Amino acid sequence: MADPSTYRPQPGSIPDAPGVYKFRDEHGRVIYVGKAKSLRSRLSSYFADLSGLHPRTRQMVTSAGSVEWTVVSTEVEALQLEYSWIKEFDPRFNVRYRDDKSYPVLAVTMNEELPRLLVYRGPRRRGVRYFGPYAHAWAIRETLDMLLRVFPARTCSAGVLRRHQQIGRPCLLGYIGKCSAPCVGRVTPEEHRDIVEDFCDFLGGRTDTMIRRLEREMGEAAESLEFERAARLRDDLGALRRAMEKQAVVLGDGTDADVIAFAQDELEAAVQIFHVRGGRVRGQRGWVIDKVEATDTPALVERFLSQFYGEQATLVEVTDTDSDTAAVPREVLVPELPGDAEAVTEWLSGLRGGRVRLRVPQRGDKRALMETVARNAAEAFAQHKLRRAGDLTARSAALQELQDGLGLDSAPLRIECVDVSHVQGSDVVASLVVFEDGVPRKSDYRRFAVREGAEGGDVASIAEVTRRRFARFRSDGERQDPDERRVTENAVAETLGGASPVEAGTGTGTPAGVDPETGRPRRFAYPPNLLVVDGAGPQANAAADVLADLGITDVAVVGLAKRLEEVWVAGEPDPVILPRTSEALYLLQRVRDEAHRFAIAYHRQKRSSRMTRSELDDVPGLGQARRTALLKHFGSLRRLRAASVEEISEVPGVGRHTAEAVRRALSGEQEGRTKRPTQERNEGGAK
């Protein structure tokens, strides 16, 4: 635990101006990013008496080793820079309002001749209309299935469409009336587009017009004694009404708005957001986050708006003020306005490309909807408390049991695990996975192609991977350039278009383990508290010997044997037997199994690429285009092997020098060698 007084800057050296600041740990890794109207006032608050700080703030300042800042001109620039740094460095103490997957939307490809309806995730593109987001993909599919009865538009992919155009028969949806079958000419492209536009109008809120039209057509059909058509229209009306029930009108004026509410205590906060489009609730999302410092509702609102809408804006490839495409709606309703509401509103308007209203609803439907969202936030927070207690208790118990069972000085907050994969000594690969605070950190995963494993077996492979991983850590940790940090931070500030350069930060050189050019951590820059290897005593001892040779003494090494799940501590003659029901053993098993999964995936990929490899791959100056041209010209590798230099040089793009290199490679290396049938087929596929 670091003492904040050791890196506290002199109060007079901190500017009394708006800016953005970063806390770094002892390895130079950014652990927290914040912004302030007055850097001097905000940073001074972090170095008050530790006993009076918020628990998460106290943990952050005692984990940090330095603090630095950038002065900017306006609060809008501070918002932009803060979001950019949070996105770039992913600090562990900052909240990221993002999901493990993007929320699904209903997309209509109006930019195609025959528009298609599909469930979609990902960046939004020009010429495509989007409706959503929805909380679940099944909700979209259920709604779409009902509406296809009324709006029989195309839902198939381009490949399926071409295939049915060629065979002249519609797909199953065409036979059952849920597609108008434009692929076989049942409707013209213009008629199909009319169907799609009616579908978009219905989802866009023009439901009353559609209902009245169908009722009129049903009455006309009944008067004309077309009872089958009238019955079909009656069923269509029922389908539309069921779809409307799933998207109840909450705002009668057809407002496009996002409604945001919070439920919180001193340590955590739950946020809920309802996406209202055309007066109907199209989707709902929620998060529960840890508070890093004592934060009131206005500050929570500001952080949420800057990070959530900044993240959403990166998913939209084009700026479009249409409500179906824009990242920010026309109106954002919040429980309390942030302290710098004008700056936040200006920033949101810039993201949207049009005017955005940020306000607190006072009465009417919008106030009632805000209360509904607040109740959802409170319910989600209560449920989280019940689940979180078990999760945090289990993870804390696992780390504490590992510390006690293995005799460690502290709980292993960062655990790395190495596993080796091969088939009888061939294609040897290894994986390294990382767990922090008991959960995977996949951005730090690494994989290795092992060079020495075939000769020495798993023990040698473990030793090689350990040597490469920690040799890189040693070399990265020793790199520093005293003049680079100021240049890097000034470059970041200049991207804001006129922001002031960096004022005085603490320290003079780039922190160990940080790339001075990008400001990001170098690969393998941070050591683990515990290194786990897949194996028993010999594997653990091999890894420990490598660490001793490198002079690294503060990393504990254990091996986890699969047969009896014994934990072998390096240098100990007998294993540690953890109880089968212990959280510590369960955590080690999760780490080991994740490393095994990652290694197997890489091994399969490497074997697959080797089986499709050609002798032409290693010819100098022969790229993919020339290899393809040679195989296409001669038909197979066997005929190419029998060709002369003159015949090879006749291929367009292949000169005599390259032809001689091809001839040497095929005649010298392949003499007396028998090809495998699979490889011969792969190389002769251009025949």
C-alpha positions in Angstrom: 0.0 0.0 0.0 1.5 3.3 -1.1 1.5 6.4 1.0 -0.1 9.3 -1.0 2.2 11.8 0.7 5.2 10.3 -1.2 3.8 11.5 -4.6 1.7 14.4 -3.6 2.5 17.5 -5.8 3.2 20.8 -4.2 -0.1 22.7 -3.9 1.3 25.8 -5.6 2.4 23.7 -8.7 -1.2 22.6 -9.5 -3.0 25.1 -11.7 -6.3 26.6 -10.7 -7.9 25.9 -14.1 -10.1 23.3 -15.7 -8.4 20.1 -16.8 -8.2 16.3 -16.8 -6.0 14.3 -14.5 -4.6 10.7 -14.4 -3.5 8.6 -11.4 -0.9 5.9 -12.3 0.2 3.0 -10.2 3.8 2.1 -9.3 4.2 0.4 -12.7 3.0 3.4 -14.6 -0.4 2.0 -15.5 -3.3 4.5 -15.6 -5.8 3.5 -12.9 -8.1 6.5 -12.8 -9.0 9.4 -15.0 -11.1 12.4 -13.9 -11.9 16.0 -14.8 -12.4 19.1 -12.7 -13.3 22.8 -13.1 -10.4 23.5 -10.8 -7.5 21.0 -10.8 -6.0 22.5 -7.7 -9.2 22.1 -5.6 -10.0 18.6 -6.9 -6.5 17.1 -6.6 -6.0 18.6 -3.1 -9.1 16.7 -1.9 -7.4 13.3 -2.8 -4.6 14.0 -0.3 -6.7 14.7 2.7 -6.7 12.5 5.8 -7.2 8.9 4.5 -9.7 8.0 7.2 -12.0 10.7 5.9 -11.9 9.5 2.2 -14.5 7.4 0.5 -13.5 3.7 0.7 -13.0 3.3 -3.1 -11.1 6.7 -3.2 -8.9 5.5 -0.3 -8.1 2.3 -2.2 -7.4 4.3 -5.4 -5.0 6.8 -3.9 -3.1 4.1 -1.9 -2.8 2.0 -5.1 -1.4 5.0 -7.1 2.2 6.0 -7.4 1.9 9.3 -9.2 -0.5 11.9 -10.6 -0.4 14.1 -13.6 -2.7 16.5 -15.4 -3.5 18.3 -18.6 -5.0 21.8 -18.6 -7.7 22.6 -21.2 -9.5 25.7 -22.2 -13.2 24.8 -21.7 -15.3 22.3 -19.9 -16.4 20.8 -23.2 -12.8 20.0 -24.1 -12.4 18.5 -20.6 -15.4 16.2 -21.3 -13.9 15.2 -24.7 -10.4 14.5 -23.3 -11.7 12.6 -20.2 -13.8 10.3 -22.4 -10.9 9.8 -24.8 -8.5 8.8 -22.0 -11.0 6.5 -20.3 -11.6 4.7 -23.7 -7.8 4.5 -24.4 -6.5 3.4 -21.0 -9.5 1.5 -19.6 -8.6 2.5 -16.0 -9.6 -0.1 -13.4 -11.2 2.5 -11.0 -13.2 4.2 -13.7 -16.8 3.1 -14.5 -17.4 2.0 -18.1 -21.1 2.1 -19.1 -20.8 -0.6 -21.7 -22.1 -4.1 -22.1 -20.4 -7.4 -22.9 -22.4 -7.3 -26.2 -24.1 -4.7 -28.2 -27.9 -4.4 -27.9 -29.9 -5.7 -30.9 -31.9 -3.5 -33.2 -34.2 -4.1 -36.1 -32.5 -3.0 -39.3 -34.2 -2.3 -42.7 -31.8 -2.1 -45.6 -33.4 0.7 -47.6 -30.2 1.1 -49.6 -30.9 -2.2 -51.5 -33.1 -2.8 -54.5 -35.1 -5.3 -52.5 -34.9 -4.0 -48.8 -34.4 -6.7 -46.2 -35.6 -6.8 -42.5 -33.1 -8.3 -40.1 -32.0 -8.4 -36.4 -28.7 -6.6 -36.3 -25.8 -5.7 -33.9 -22.9 -3.5 -34.7 -22.1 -0.1 -36.3 -24.8 1.7 -38.1 -24.5 2.5 -41.8 -25.8 5.1 -44.3 -29.0 4.1 -46.0 -30.2 1.6 -43.4 -33.1 2.4 -41.0 -32.8 1.2 -37.4 -35.5 0.6 -34.8 -34.6 -0.1 -31.2 -32.5 -0.9 -29.3 -34.4 -3.9 -27.8 -33.4 -5.6 -24.6 -33.5 -9.1 -26.1 -33.2 -10.4 -29.7 -36.1 -12.7 -29.1 -38.3 -9.7 -28.5 -37.5 -8.4 -32.0 -38.0 -11.8 -33.7 -41.3 -12.3 -32.0 -42.5 -8.8 -33.1 -41.1 -9.3 -36.6 -42.8 -12.7 -36.9 -46.2 -11.1 -36.2 -45.7 -8.2 -38.5 -44.6 -10.3 -41.4 -48.1 -11.5 -41.7 -49.2 -7.9 -42.5 -46.0 -6.7 -44.1 -44.6 -9.7 -46.0 -41.2 -8.2 -46.7 -37.9 -10.0 -47.5 -35.9 -11.3 -44.5 -33.5 -13.7 -46.3 -29.8 -13.1 -46.9 -28.4 -12.1 -50.3 -27.1 -15.6 -50.9 -30.5 -17.2 -50.3 -32.2 -14.5 -52.5 -29.9 -15.3 -55.4 -30.4 -19.0 -55.0 -34.2 -18.8 -55.2 -33.9 -16.4 -58.1 -31.9 -19.0 -60.0 -34.2 -22.0 -59.2 -37.4 -20.0 -59.7 -39.1 -21.1 -56.5 -39.8 -19.1 -53.4 -38.6 -20.2 -49.9 -40.9 -21.5 -47.2 -41.9 -18.0 -46.0 -43.1 -17.3 -49.5 -45.3 -20.4 -49.5 -46.9 -19.6 -46.1 -47.5 -15.9 -46.9 -44.9 -14.3 -44.7 -42.9 -13.1 -47.7 -44.2 -11.5 -50.9 -41.6 -13.5 -52.8 -40.0 -10.7 -55.0 -37.3 -13.3 -55.8 -39.7 -15.0 -58.2 -41.6 -11.9 -59.4 -44.8 -12.2 -57.4 -44.4 -8.5 -56.7 -42.3 -5.9 -58.5 -39.4 -4.2 -56.7 -41.5 -1.1 -56.4 -44.4 -3.0 -54.8 -42.0 -4.7 -52.4 -40.5 -1.3 -51.4 -44.0 0.0 -50.7 -44.5 -2.9 -48.3 -41.3 -2.1 -46.5 -42.1 1.6 -46.3 -45.5 0.7 -44.7 -43.6 -1.5 -42.2 -41.3 1.4 -41.3 -44.2 3.8 -40.9 -45.9 1.3 -38.5 -42.8 1.0 -36.4 -42.2 4.7 -36.6 -45.4 5.4 -34.8 -48.0 5.8 -37.6 -50.1 3.0 -36.2 -53.5 4.6 -36.2 -53.4 5.3 -40.0 -52.5 1.7 -40.7 -55.2 0.3 -38.4 -57.9 2.5 -40.0 -56.8 1.5 -43.5 -57.0 -2.2 -42.7 -60.4 -1.7 -41.1 -61.7 0.1 -44.2 -60.4 -2.6 -46.5 -61.9 -5.3 -44.3 -65.3 -3.6 -44.5 -65.1 -3.2 -48.3 -64.2 -6.9 -48.7 -67.1 -8.0 -46.6 -69.5 -5.8 -48.6 -68.2 -7.4 -51.8 -68.8 -10.9 -50.3 -65.0 -11.6 -50.4 -65.2 -13.3 -47.0 -61.8 -15.1 -47.2 -60.0 -11.8 -47.9 -62.0 -10.1 -45.1 -61.0 -12.9 -42.7 -57.4 -12.5 -43.6 -57.6 -8.7 -43.0 -59.2 -9.4 -39.7 -56.3 -11.6 -38.7 -53.9 -9.0 -39.9 -55.6 -6.4 -37.6 -55.2 -8.8 -34.7 -51.5 -9.2 -35.4 -51.0 -5.5 -35.5 -52.8 -4.9 -32.3 -50.8 -7.6 -30.5 -47.6 -6.0 -31.8 -48.8 -2.6 -30.5 -49.5 -4.1 -27.1 -45.8 -5.1 -26.8 -44.8 -1.4 -27.4 -47.2 0.5 -25.3 -47.5 4.3 -25.9 -46.0 6.1 -22.9 -45.7 9.6 -24.3 -48.7 10.8 -26.3 -46.8 13.5 -28.2 -44.6 11.0 -30.0 -41.4 12.2 -28.3 -38.0 10.7 -29.0 -36.3 10.7 -25.6 -34.0 8.7 -23.3 -35.2 8.6 -19.7 -32.5 8.0 -17.0 -32.8 7.3 -13.3 -30.5 6.2 -10.5 -30.7 4.3 -7.2 -27.7 4.5 -5.0 -26.0 4.2 -1.6 -22.5 5.4 -0.4 -20.6 2.7 -2.3 -22.6 1.7 -5.4 -25.2 3.0 -7.8 -27.7 1.5 -10.2 -28.7 3.3 -13.4 -31.6 2.5 -15.7 -32.3 4.0 -19.1 -35.5 3.7 -21.2 -35.2 4.4 -24.9 -38.5 6.0 -26.1 -38.9 6.5 -29.8 -42.1 7.8 -31.4 -43.7 7.8 -27.9 -43.1 4.1 -27.4 -40.6 2.3 -25.2 -38.3 0.6 -27.7 -35.7 -0.7 -25.3 -34.3 -0.7 -21.7 -30.8 -1.0 -20.3 -29.3 -1.0 -16.9 -26.0 -1.2 -15.0 -24.8 -1.3 -11.4 -21.4 0.4 -10.8 -19.0 1.0 -7.9 -18.5 4.6 -6.8 -14.9 5.6 -6.9 -15.5 8.7 -4.7 -18.3 10.3 -2.8 -20.6 11.3 -5.7 -24.0 13.0 -5.7 -26.7 12.5 -8.3 -25.6 15.5 -10.5 -22.1 14.1 -10.8 -23.4 10.6 -11.6 -25.6 12.1 -14.3 -22.6 14.0 -15.8 -20.4 10.9 -15.8 -23.1 8.7 -17.3 -24.0 11.1 -20.1 -20.4 11.6 -21.2 -19.4 8.0 -21.1 -22.6 6.4 -22.4 -23.3 8.7 -25.3 -19.6 8.9 -26.2 -19.6 5.1 -26.4 -22.7 5.1 -28.5 -21.4 7.7 -30.9 -18.5 5.4 -31.8 -21.0 2.8 -33.0 -22.5 5.2 -35.6 -20.5 5.5 -38.8 -22.4 8.5 -40.2 -23.9 11.6 -38.5 -27.6 11.6 -38.9 -30.2 13.5 -37.0 -32.9 11.0 -37.8 -34.2 9.5 -34.6 -33.7 6.0 -35.9 -30.0 6.5 -36.5 -28.7 9.2 -34.3 -26.6 8.2 -31.2 -28.3 10.9 -29.1 -32.1 11.5 -29.2 -33.7 15.0 -29.3 -34.5 14.9 -25.6 -32.7 13.5 -22.6 -34.6 13.4 -19.3 -32.6 13.1 -16.1 -33.5 13.2 -12.3 -31.2 16.2 -11.7 -29.2 18.4 -14.0 -25.4 18.1 -13.9 -23.3 21.0 -12.5 -22.1 22.1 -15.9 -25.4 21.4 -17.8 -24.7 23.9 -20.5 -21.3 22.3 -21.4 -22.9 18.8 -21.4 -25.8 19.9 -23.6 -23.4 21.5 -26.0 -21.3 18.3 -26.2 -24.4 16.1 -26.7 -25.6 18.4 -29.5 -22.3 18.1 -31.2 -22.6 14.3 -31.0 -26.1 14.4 -32.5 -25.4 17.0 -35.1 -28.5 18.9 -33.9 -30.1 20.5 -30.9 -30.5 18.3 -27.8 -32.7 19.2 -24.8 -31.4 18.1 -21.4 -34.0 18.7 -18.7 -35.7 17.3 -15.5 -39.4 16.4 -16.1 -41.7 18.2 -13.7 -45.2 17.0 -14.4 -47.4 14.9 -16.8 -46.5 11.8 -18.7 -42.8 12.4 -18.7 -42.7 12.8 -14.9 -44.7 9.5 -14.6 -42.3 7.7 -16.9 -39.3 9.0 -14.9 -40.9 7.6 -11.7 -41.3 4.2 -13.5 -37.7 4.2 -14.5 -36.7 5.1 -11.0 -38.7 2.2 -9.6 -36.9 -0.1 -12.1 -33.5 1.2 -10.9 -34.4 0.6 -7.3 -35.6 -2.9 -8.1 -32.4 -3.7 -10.0 -30.3 -2.3 -7.2 -32.1 -4.5 -4.6 -31.6 -7.6 -6.8 -27.9 -6.7 -7.3 -27.4 -6.4 -3.6 -28.6 -10.0 -3.1 -26.4 -11.4 -5.9 -23.4 -9.2 -5.3 -23.1 -10.3 -1.7 -22.5 -13.9 -2.8 -20.2 -13.0 -5.7 -18.0 -10.7 -3.7 -17.9 -13.0 -0.7 -16.9 -15.9 -2.9 -14.1 -14.0 -4.7 -12.8 -12.5 -1.6 -12.8 -15.9 0.2 -11.0 -17.5 -2.8 -8.2 -14.9 -2.7 -7.9 -15.1 1.1 -7.8 -18.9 1.0 -5.1 -18.8 -1.6 -3.1 -16.4 0.5 -3.4 -18.6 3.6 -3.1 -22.0 1.9 0.0 -21.1 -0.1 1.6 -18.9 2.6 1.7 -15.8 0.5 2.5 -12.3 1.9 -0.7 -10.8 0.3 -3.7 -11.9 -1.6 -2.9 -12.7 -5.2 -4.9 -10.0 -6.9 -3.3 -10.8 -10.3 -2.9 -14.4 -11.3 -1.3 -15.6 -14.5 -1.5 -19.2 -15.8 0.6 -21.0 -18.5 -0.6 -24.1 -20.3 1.0 -26.0 -23.2 -0.8 -27.8 -26.1 0.6 -30.2 -28.7 0.1 -33.5 -30.5 2.9 -35.9 -29.7 5.4 -33.1 -29.6 4.4 -31.4 -32.9 3.0 -27.9 -33.3 3.8 -27.0 -29.7 2.0 -23.9 -28.5 1.3 -22.3 -25.2 -1.1 -19.8 -23.7 -0.9 -17.3 -20.9 -4.2 -16.1 -19.3 -4.6 -13.4 -16.7 -7.1 -13.1 -13.9 -7.4 -9.8 -11.8 -9.5 -9.7 -8.7 -10.7 -13.2 -9.5 -12.1 -12.4 -13.0 -10.6 -12.8 -16.4 -8.8 -9.9 -18.0 -8.9 -11.0 -21.7 -7.1 -8.0 -23.1 -3.9 -9.3 -21.4 -4.1 -12.9 -22.7 -1.0 -14.0 -24.8 -0.2 -17.0 -26.9 3.2 -18.5 -27.8 4.6 -20.7 -30.5 7.1 -22.8 -28.5 10.5 -23.4 -30.1 12.1 -25.8 -27.6 9.2 -27.8 -26.5 9.6 -30.7 -29.0 13.0 -31.6 -27.5 12.4 -31.1 -23.8 8.7 -31.9 -23.4 6.2 -29.9 -21.3 8.8 -29.0 -18.7 11.1 -27.3 -21.3 8.0 -25.6 -22.9 6.9 -24.2 -19.5 10.5 -22.9 -18.9 10.7 -21.3 -22.3 7.3 -19.5 -22.0 8.2 -18.3 -18.5 11.6 -17.0 -19.6 10.0 -15.1 -22.6 7.2 -13.6 -20.5 9.4 -12.4 -17.7 12.4 -11.4 -19.8 10.1 -9.1 -21.6 8.8 -7.8 -18.3 12.4 -7.1 -17.2 13.3 -5.3 -20.4 10.1 -3.2 -20.5 10.5 -2.2 -16.8 14.0 -0.8 -17.4 13.0 1.5 -20.3 12.6 5.2 -19.5 13.0 8.4 -21.4 12.9 11.6 -19.2 11.7 13.8 -22.1 9.0 11.7 -23.6 6.0 12.1 -21.2 5.6 15.8 -21.8 5.7 15.3 -25.6 3.0 12.5 -25.4 0.6 14.5 -23.2 1.0 17.6 -25.3 0.1 15.6 -28.4 -3.1 14.4 -26.8 -4.0 17.9 -25.7 -3.4 19.3 -29.2 -6.0 16.8 -30.7 -8.7 18.9 -29.0 -7.8 21.8 -31.3 -6.2 24.5 -29.3 -6.2 23.0 -25.8 -3.4 24.2 -23.6 -0.2 22.1 -23.3 0.5 20.0 -20.3 1.3 21.9 -17.1 3.7 20.5 -14.5 3.0 16.9 -13.6 4.8 14.9 -11.0 7.9 13.0 -12.0 10.1 13.7 -14.9 10.3 10.5 -16.9 8.0 8.0 -18.6 6.9 5.4 -16.0 8.5 2.0 -16.2 6.5 -0.3 -18.4 4.8 2.5 -20.4 5.5 3.1 -24.0 6.6 6.7 -24.3 5.2 7.0 -27.9 1.6 5.9 -27.2 1.3 6.3 -23.4 -0.1 2.7 -23.2 1.4 -0.1 -21.1 3.9 -2.3 -22.9 3.1 -6.0 -23.3 4.1 -8.0 -20.2 4.9 -4.8 -18.3 3.3 -5.9 -15.0 4.2 -9.0 -12.9 1.6 -11.3 -11.4 1.4 -12.0 -7.7 0.9 -15.7 -8.5 2.0 -17.8 -11.5 0.1 -21.0 -12.1 1.4 -23.7 -14.5 -0.5 -26.7 -15.7 1.3 -29.6 -14.2 2.9 -31.0 -11.1 6.2 -30.4 -9.2 8.6 -30.6 -12.2 6.7 -27.9 -14.2 6.4 -25.6 -11.2 10.1 -26.0 -10.4 11.1 -25.3 -14.0 9.2 -22.0 -13.9 10.6 -21.1 -10.5 14.2 -21.8 -11.7 13.7 -19.4 -14.6 12.4 -16.7 -12.3 15.4 -17.2 -10.0 17.8 -16.9 -13.0 16.2 -13.6 -13.9 16.4 -12.4 -10.3 12.7 -12.2 -9.8 11.8 -13.2 -6.2 8.4 -11.6 -5.6 6.3 -13.9 -7.8 4.9 -17.1 -6.2 4.8 -20.2 -8.5 2.5 -23.2 -8.2 1.5 -26.1 -10.4 -2.0 -27.6 -10.6 -2.0 -31.3 -11.4 -5.1 -32.5 -13.2 -5.4 -36.0 -11.8 -6.0 -35.3 -8.2 -6.2 -31.4 -8.4 -3.1 -31.2 -6.2 -1.4 -27.8 -5.8 2.4 -28.1 -6.0 4.3 -25.2 -4.6 7.7 -24.8 -6.3 10.5 -26.2 -4.2 8.2 -28.2 -1.9 8.4 -32.0 -1.8 4.7 -32.5 -1.1 1.7 -30.9 -2.6 -0.8 -28.7 -0.9 -4.2 -30.3 -0.7 -7.0 -27.8 -0.8 -10.5 -28.9 0.2 -12.7 -30.0 -2.8 -15.3 -27.5 -1.8 -12.9 -24.5 -1.3 -13.3 -21.3 -3.3 -9.5 -21.2 -3.7 -9.4 -24.5 -5.6 -12.4 -23.5 -7.7 -10.6 -20.3 -8.7 -7.4 -22.2 -9.6 -9.5 -24.7 -11.7 -11.2 -21.8 -13.5 -7.8 -20.2 -14.3 -6.3 -23.5 -15.4 -9.3 -24.4 -17.6 -9.3 -21.0 -19.2 -5.6 -21.3 -20.1 -6.3 -24.8 -21.5 -9.1 -23.5 -23.6 -7.0 -20.7 -25.0 -4.1 -23.0 -25.8 -6.3 -25.6 -27.5 -7.8 -22.9 -29.7 -4.4 -21.6 -30.8 -3.2 -25.1 -31.4 -6.1 -25.9 -33.7 -5.6 -22.7 -35.6 -1.9 -23.5 -36.1 -2.5 -27.0 -37.3 -5.1 -25.9 -39.7 -2.8 -23.3 -41.3 0.0 -25.8 -41.5 -2.1 -28.4 -43.3 -3.0 -25.9 -46.0 0.6 -24.7 -46.3 2.4 -24.9 -49.7 6.1 -25.2 -50.7 5.6 -21.9 -52.5 5.0 -20.0 -49.3 8.7 -19.7 -48.5 9.9 -18.6 -51.9 11.4 -15.1 -51.6 9.6 -12.4 -53.6 6.6 -14.7 -54.3 3.4 -13.3 -52.8 -0.1 -14.6 -52.7 -1.1 -13.1 -56.1 1.9 -14.7 -57.9 1.4 -18.0 -56.2 -2.3 -18.0 -57.3 -1.2 -17.1 -60.9 1.3 -19.9 -61.0 -1.1 -22.6 -59.8 -3.8 -21.3 -62.2 -1.4 -21.3 -65.1 0.0 -24.8 -64.6 -3.1 -26.4 -62.9 -1.3 -28.2 -60.1 1.9 -28.1 -58.1 3.1 -31.3 -59.8 3.0 -29.7 -63.2 4.7 -26.6 -61.9 7.5 -28.8 -60.4 8.1 -30.3 -63.9 8.2 -26.9 -65.6 11.5 -25.2 -66.7 12.6 -21.7 -65.7 11.6 -20.4 -69.1 8.1 -21.8 -68.8 7.7 -20.4 -65.3 8.8 -16.9 -66.4 6.1 -16.9 -69.0 3.5 -16.4 -66.3 2.5 -12.7 -66.2 4.2 -11.0 -63.2 6.8 -13.6 -62.7 10.3 -12.6 -63.8 13.3 -14.8 -64.5 14.9 -14.2 -61.0 11.7 -15.2 -59.3 11.2 -18.2 -61.7 14.7 -19.4 -60.8 13.9 -19.1 -57.0 10.7 -21.1 -57.6 12.6 -23.8 -59.6 15.3 -24.1 -56.9 12.7 -24.4 -54.1 10.7 -27.1 -55.9 13.5 -29.1 -57.3 15.8 -29.0 -54.3 13.5 -29.3 -51.4 10.9 -31.7 -52.8 13.3 -34.3 -54.3 12.2 -37.8 -53.1 9.4 -36.3 -50.9 5.9 -37.8 -50.9 3.1 -35.4 -50.7 0.1 -36.0 -48.4 -3.2 -36.3 -50.3 -4.8 -33.4 -48.4 -1.9 -31.0 -49.2 -1.8 -32.1 -52.9 -5.5 -31.3 -53.2 -5.1 -27.9 -51.5 -2.2 -26.9 -53.9 -3.9 -28.4 -57.0 -7.2 -26.8 -56.4 -6.8 -24.3 -59.2 -6.9 -27.1 -61.8 
